Amino acid sequence: MDDKRIIGLYFERREQAVEETAKKYGRYCYAIAYNILSDPEDAEESVNDTYLDAWNAIPPHRPNSLALFLGKITRRISIDRWRIRNAGKRGGGETALVLEELYQCVASDANPEREFERKQLAQVINQFVKSLPGNEQKVFLCRYWYMDSIKSISQRFGYSESKVKSMLFRTREKLREVLRKEGY
């Protein structure tokens, strides 16, 4: 079933919307959740919570891309679940490493509590990512959006792990410079 029809089912408040969403995007959402949580049960719970959030958000929201909409919800829910699960712990997996790598790019005086600044920062990062050349952009998104491991990225693109690490380091340095110029 196409996305417009699925979204139409949400607007009609038909439970079939969730069933069709699960058929079409269940594995996609699960992969995102599992990459963040590294636990099948937590990942499954995050996916189920994604369906509930989608049900509550559609309507009134009508997403342009259902896949991106669901991916964003799944990612947020999974990161929140990961933070709760790891409150007080240090390190312990790919998610901690990925978040720490990106944290190093953002200056410490950035105030995430202020929505306006957060949106500006997101816009700068989005523009930066869009400006990256093909595979550099894909590698960056695999690591920092989907939270794929270095090993899985290297296998996907046919690069050595050291090349992937080097690409990511150089890209983070470019991002850090862009953020510095923008006052972050």
N, C-alpha and C positions, 0 to 999 in steps of 0.2 A: 504494500500500500504506500502511496506517495505521502510526503510530509504534509502537503496542504490538506489532504483528506484526514490524516491523523489529527492535525490541529483542529479541523472542523469537528471531529468527534469530541475533542476536549470542550469546544464551545457549546456543543450539544449536551455536554455533561454525561456522556455515555462511557460506561466502564470499559468498553471495547477500546477506547483510546489508550488506556494503560497497557492492555494486552498487545495491541499493535506496536506500541512504543517498545515494549519488552522484546517482541519478535525482531524488530528492525534494529534496535539500538542497545539491546541487553548486553551483548558481548563487548561492544564499544565502551559502555559505561563501566562494566565490570573490569575491563583492562585498565582504565584510568584509576579506578578505586584500588585495585590490587597493586598497581605500581606504587601507590602512595602508602597503603596500609600493610602490604605483604602478609595479609591474613585473609584466607578465603571467606570466613564467616563475617568479618568486619566489612569486607568488600561487598558481599551480598547485601548486608544491611544498608550500606551506603547507596547501593543501586536501588533498593526498595524505597529508601528515603528520597532518592532522586525522583522516582515516580510520584511520590506524594507531593513533593515540592512543585513538580511540573503540573500536577492536577490543581494545586492551589494557585499557581501563577497564570495558568491559561484557563479561561480568561481572567483578567482583562488583557494580559500581555499576549501579543501575537508575534512569536519569534520569526525572524527572517530565515534563520537556519536552525532547524530543530536539532540537528547534531551538535552544533556549537552551543546551543542553549542547554541541552542535556549534559554536554561535557563540562560546561562551566558549573552547573549545579552539582554534578558528581564530584568535581574537583574540590569545590568549596566544602561540601559535606565531608568528604574524605579527609581533607586537611584538618577540619575542625575535630573530627573523630580522632585523628592521629595526635593532635595537640592534647586533647583530653586524656587519651591513653598514655601519653608520654610526659604528662605534666610532672615537672620535677626531675625528669631523667635527662641525661646529656647524651647526645649522639644516638647510636643504635639504629643505623639503617640508611637507606638511600634517601628517604625524605629529609631527614635531618641534614644530610650532606648537601642535598640540592638547595634547601632553604638557606643554609649557611653560605654556600657559594654565592647566591644572589644577594644575601644580606650585605656581603662585603662590597657590593657595588653601590649601595644606597648610603649616603652620608648619614651619620648618627643624628644630625639635627632635623631630619625629616620627621614630620609629625603625622603619623598615620591616623590620629584621632580626628583630624580635620578633613572632612569629605572633599572640600574644594581642592586642597593640596593633593589628596589621594588621586582624584580624577586627573589633575594636571600631570602627576607623575605617571599614571597609567597611559595617558595620551603620549607622553614623551617616549615611554618604553614601546608602545605599539608602533609609533612612527619609526623608531630605531629598528625593530624587528622587521617591519615591512621593507626597510632600506637594505637589509642584508641580502647578499647574493644567494641564489638557489639552495645548494646543499648546506651552506653555512646557516641559513635560516631554518632549514628542516632539522638539522642537528640541534640547534639551539632550542627549538620548540619541543623536540623529542625529550630533551633533558629537562627543560624548565617548565613546560606545560604538562606533558604527559609523565614526567619524572621517570623516564626510562633509565636503566642502568647504562654505564659506559659500555659494558660488554654487549648489551643488546643493540645499542646504537652502532657500535663498530661492526657487528654482524650484519645489521640491516643495510649499511652503506658500503660495506666491504673495505672499511678502513681499519688500521690497527688501533688498538685501544690508546696507544700513546698519541696517535694523530688526533683522535677524538678529544682527548684531554687537552691537547695543544690548541685545537680549534676553539674549544669552549673557553679556555683561558684567554686567548686573544679576543674572542667576542666579548667576554666579560670586561676586559680592559677597554675595549671600544665603548661599551655601554657605560662604564664608569666615567670615561672622558666626556661622553655626551651628557650624562647626568651632572657632572661637574660644571660644564658650560651652561647648563640650564639652571644652575643654582641649587642642585640637590647634593 
